[in-house]
């Protein structure tokens, strides 16, 4: 999934998508996929002293991207990759991803991340398709940092920070003014 946009355009797009999320209703993801995505995104961006992906509703954001923004090929590739998480979990620890322990789930994500790093380090001519985990990580970060909690509590984004002083030399203002 390639996105050609400036950071401001991505922020604007993300914010507009977050405003259209209908809580509790998924348009593309079934309950199993949504629950898996909730855990996956929360493992990528867990809550610490600031909210994580779960608090930002990143799983709902991804559902909206799948429904309204991604083309059919990218949506199908994402859903196939999401389904492959359970296949890989069963091979790694004998049960679906959601039934694994947090340690097993984290170990699987570490393996995905290692694969993505090897893919990125390989020559472009021999790479093959982008790994699912790279897509997942990108949309998780995009969804989080364009959410209200991500932008305000993590990034401390303020539309108009401080006070507005037009045409003042930078060295004449003190931090307390």
TABEL-V467541 format. One record per residue. N is the residue number from 1. RES is the residue in one small letter. OMEGA is omega in degrees with one decimal (999 if undefined). BURIAL is b if it has 24 or more other C-alpha atoms within 12 Angstrom, else e. Layout:
N,RES,OMEGA,BURIAL  N,RES,OMEGA,BURIAL
This chain:
1,x,179.0,b  2,x,179.3,e  3,x,177.4,e  4,x,-178.9,e  5,x,176.0,e  6,x,177.3,e  7,x,179.0,e  8,x,178.4,e  9,x,177.4,e  10,x,178.1,e  11,x,179.3,b  12,x,178.2,e  13,x,-179.1,b  14,x,179.6,b  15,x,-179.1,b  16,x,177.6,e  17,x,178.9,b  18,x,-178.8,b  19,x,-177.1,e  20,x,-179.8,e  21,x,175.5,b  22,x,-175.5,e  23,x,175.1,e  24,x,-177.6,e  25,x,176.8,e  26,x,-176.8,b  27,x,-178.1,e  28,x,-175.0,b  29,x,171.1,b  30,x,-174.4,e  31,x,179.9,e  32,x,-179.7,e  33,x,-179.5,b  34,x,179.2,b  35,x,177.3,b  36,x,-179.6,b  37,x,177.5,b  38,x,-180.0,b  39,x,-179.5,b  40,x,-177.9,b  41,x,178.7,b  42,x,174.9,b  43,x,178.1,b  44,x,179.8,b  45,x,-179.4,b  46,x,173.9,b  47,x,174.2,e  48,x,172.8,e  49,x,172.9,e  50,x,-179.7,e  51,x,177.9,b  52,x,-177.1,b  53,x,-179.7,b  54,x,-179.7,b  55,x,-179.8,b  56,x,-179.9,b  57,x,-175.9,b  58,x,178.6,b  59,x,177.2,b  60,x,177.4,b  61,x,179.8,b  62,x,176.3,b  63,x,178.9,b  64,x,175.2,b  65,x,179.9,b  66,x,-177.3,b  67,x,-168.5,b  68,x,-168.7,e  69,x,-177.8,e  70,x,174.6,e  71,x,-174.5,e  72,x,-178.3,e  73,x,179.2,e  74,x,178.7,b  75,x,-179.9,b  76,x,179.0,e  77,x,178.3,e  78,x,-178.3,b  79,x,175.7,b  80,x,178.0,e  81,x,177.8,b  82,x,176.8,b  83,x,-180.0,b  84,x,177.7,e  85,x,178.2,b  86,x,178.0,b  87,x,179.6,e  88,x,178.0,b  89,x,178.8,b  90,x,178.0,e  91,x,-175.9,e  92,x,-175.9,e  93,x,168.4,e  94,x,177.4,e  95,x,178.4,e  96,x,-177.1,b  97,x,-176.6,b  98,x,179.7,b  99,x,178.1,e  100,x,175.6,b  101,x,176.0,e  102,x,178.7,e  103,x,178.2,e  104,x,178.8,b  105,x,179.8,b  106,x,179.0,b  107,x,178.1,e  108,x,177.4,b  109,x,176.0,b  110,x,177.7,e  111,x,176.8,e  112,x,-178.8,b  113,x,177.1,e  114,x,178.1,e  115,x,179.6,e  116,x,178.7,b  117,x,177.2,e  118,x,177.4,e  119,x,-178.7,e  120,x,-177.4,e  121,x,-178.4,e  122,x,178.5,e  123,x,-176.9,e  124,x,-177.0,e  125,x,-177.0,e  126,x,-171.8,e  127,x,-170.4,e  128,x,-176.9,e  129,x,178.6,e  130,x,178.2,b  131,x,178.9,b  132,x,-175.2,b  133,x,177.0,b  134,x,177.1,b  135,x,-178.7,b  136,x,-178.6,b  137,x,-179.6,b  138,x,-178.3,b  139,x,175.9,b  140,x,179.0,b  141,x,178.7,b  142,x,-180.0,b  143,x,-178.8,b  144,x,-172.8,b  145,x,173.0,b  146,x,176.2,b  147,x,178.7,b  148,x,-178.9,b  149,x,179.0,b  150,x,-177.6,b  151,x,-173.9,b  152,x,-174.7,e  153,x,180.0,e  154,x,-176.7,b  155,x,-178.0,e  156,x,-179.6,e  157,x,175.9,e  158,x,-178.3,e  159,x,176.6,e  160,x,-178.5,e  161,x,177.3,e  162,x,178.0,e  163,x,-177.6,e  164,x,176.9,e  165,x,-176.9,e  166,x,171.3,e  167,x,177.7,e  168,x,175.9,e  169,x,-174.6,e  170,x,-175.4,e  171,x,-178.6,e  172,x,-178.9,e  173,x,175.7,e  174,x,-178.9,e  175,x,-177.8,e  176,x,-178.3,e  177,x,999,e
